[in-house]
Amino acid sequence: MAVSERNRIRYRSIMIAREARGLFGGMPERTAKRLLGRFLMGPIVRWLFLAPDGEIHRGGEIVLAELARIAGYYRPTQFHEDPQVMAYRLGMRDLLRALLDYLYLDESSVQHLMELDDGLD
């Protein structure tokens, strides 16, 4: 990517951020964050993980499988005697659940991710 193209993208991002700040300026910060999260995070996450045909591309599969492994997403229980460890595990699990919700995956895609996590594929 050329430097001029990077600068153009950076400038456009700054302008969009300023417009969003101006649009949500009179709104409480929590409400603005919730709205931006709902309407911007979904498209951004889908752009990162999904191919144009709507299926998860290979890089997205690898990243989601690794996140699921780290988070212990398919572990039957998140219980631990240390409350901080348990809170961390639940937070990681909730983060992965939110990512999967943003992707709108069908059952076969989730099954394929589980097989990747098990090392079957």
N, C-alpha and C positions, 0 to 999 in steps of 0.2 A: 504494500500500500504506500503510495507516494505521500510525502510530507504534506503537500497542499491538500490532498484528500483527507488526511488525518485532521488537519486543522479545520477543514470545512465541517467534518463530522463533529469535532469538539465544539466548534462555534454553534452548530445547530443544537447540540445537546444543551449548551448553556442557555440558548434562547428558549428552548422547550422548558427547561427548569425554571427560568424566570417567569414564563407565562403560567406555569402550574402554580408557582408561588403566588403570583398575582391573583390567580383565579381562586385559590383556597386561602388567601390572606386573611379574610374576615372570619374564617372558620376556626374553631378550636383545633389545636394540633393533633389531638387524638383522632378526631373525626376525619381530618384531612388524610392522616396516615392510613386510616382504615379504608377510605375510599380509594386512595391511590394504590394501596395494596390489592384491593379487590379488582380494580380495572386495569392495572398495569402489570402486576406480578404474573397473572395468568398468561398473557401473551408473551411476556419475556421468557418465562419458564418453558412454554411450548416452543418458542423459537430456539432455545438452547438445546432441548432434548429431542424434539420431533423432526423428522424429515418432512419435506413438502407434501408427501402423500399422507401424512398423519400418523405414520408408524414411528416407533422409536428407532433412531439410527444407532449403529453399533457403539459409537462413543457414548451416547446417552445410556445405553444398556449397561456398559461397563461402569459408568459413574454411579448410576442408580443401584446397581448390584453391590458396589463397594460401600455406598452410603448405608444400604440395608444391612450389610455385614457389620459395619462399625456401630450402627445404632442398635444392633441386635433386634431388628424389626421382626424377624420370624422366630425369635426366641419365645417360648411359651409364657415366660413370666419375666417381669422387669424387677422383681423384688431383690433387695439387697439390704443387709443389716445397717449399712451406713446410709443415712437419709440423703446426703449430698450425692452419693453415687447413684442412688435410686432416682433422684430428681434429674440428674444429668441424663440417665438412660431414658427417662420419660420425655425429656425435652428433645432429645435426638429422635425419638420415635415420632413425636408430634411434628417435628420439622419434616421428616420424610413423608409422613402422612399428608401434610399440607402440599408438598411437592407433587405427590401422586394425585391429589385432588385437583391441582391446577392442570395436570396433564390430561385428565378425562380418559384414563386408560380403560380398555375393555378387559374382560376376564381373561382372555387368551394372552394378552400382553403381560398381565400381572403374573400369570402362571409361568410364562417364559422367563420373567425376571426371577421368580422363585427357583426355577431350574438352574439359571445362571449362578445364583447364590449357593445352590447345592453342589455346583461343579459338574452338572450333568451335560451342559452344552459347551 
